[in-house]
Amino acid sequence: MSGQDEAERISPTVRLRKVTRRIRQWRSEAGLPLEEVAPRLGWSKSKLGRYETGDTPIGPAEVMAIATVFGIPEEEREHYVGLAFQARQKGWWQRYGASTLASNFAEYVGLESEAGHVREFASDLIPGLLQTENYATDLMNAWIPRASPTVTRERADLRRQRQQRLHDEQPVQLSTVIHESGLRQLVGGTDVMREQLEHLVTMSELPHVTLQVLPFDAGAVPALGAPFIILSFPDQEDPDVPFADYLTGCVYIEDEDEVESYNLNYSALEQAALAPADSAEFITKLAGEL
């Protein structure tokens, strides 16, 4: 992958989260409530609150103003002003329209594009980063309302862009626990599903991909029926972000106690699942039965 391509994968979403987290910390360290800080800036309490949560993207000028009010040293101030500037640049995924990429999932793609480690518990589907084109297309065609051929092609291209990170010079690390029900769900018929299962085995051979199967006989396990993803980032200052979606939207988890709960649950799922080598053998057997 070229240096230019790698630069395009820098995520403005991650930059924005860094900035909003830091301005919240500035106010917390100063021990001042929103209603006391906002008048000093000439803003309403709600405006400052939206900047702190990221509901309204904050710009370099606003970061400069907040840093000045709190007396932040020049070097730190300029660092976060620079991040706010970078956060205004468009990510590679923003070339796709709203019909192809809903705004709530666009944030996920932005975070995933800079994650160093993706951990996913998949209960009834193959994880998106490991889906074949035929499998993914059949899934998309089953959704209601059905997407147009143009949108279907664009979503396929978007998925390929996301999956490319598994083949970069510095690839994302992927760990996944897939429930047996997801492996047996006959999406697209026997040929499509056999191809998909064989692809899983091939991908599991990559040194940065850890694939484990959670078989039916594992019984009751943590998070059963509640699939989720945890995104971890190279910068240790960036906290993990668990993600879960539902029929018409998705949620991001930021509360520290809840994030810890997701991490504990994923670790427990890894313990309950088959070892990677046994999982590859399990999937190979399933493919042979089709």
Salt bridges, closest charged atoms under 4 A:
GLU29 OE2 - ARG22 NH1 3.37
GLU35 OE1 - LYS45 NZ 3.60
GLU36 OE2 - ARG40 NH2 3.21
GLU52 OE2 - ARG27 NE 2.65
GLU76 OE2 - ARG22 NH2 2.69
GLU78 OE2 - ARG77 NH2 3.47
GLU107 OE2 - ARG17 NH2 2.71
GLU112 OE1 - ARG162 NE 2.79
GLU114 OE2 - ARG15 NH1 2.71
GLU133 OE1 - ARG160 NH1 3.34
ASP157 OD1 - ARG160 NH2 3.79
ASP168 OD2 - ARG9 NE 3.88
GLU180 OE2 - ARG184 NE 2.58
ASP191 OD1 - ARG194 NH1 3.09
ASP235 OD2 - LYS18 NZ 2.88
ASP238 OD2 - LYS18 NZ 2.77
ASP238 OD1 - ARG21 NH2 2.83
ASP240 OD2 - ARG119 NH2 3.39
GLU254 OE1 - ARG17 NH1 3.03
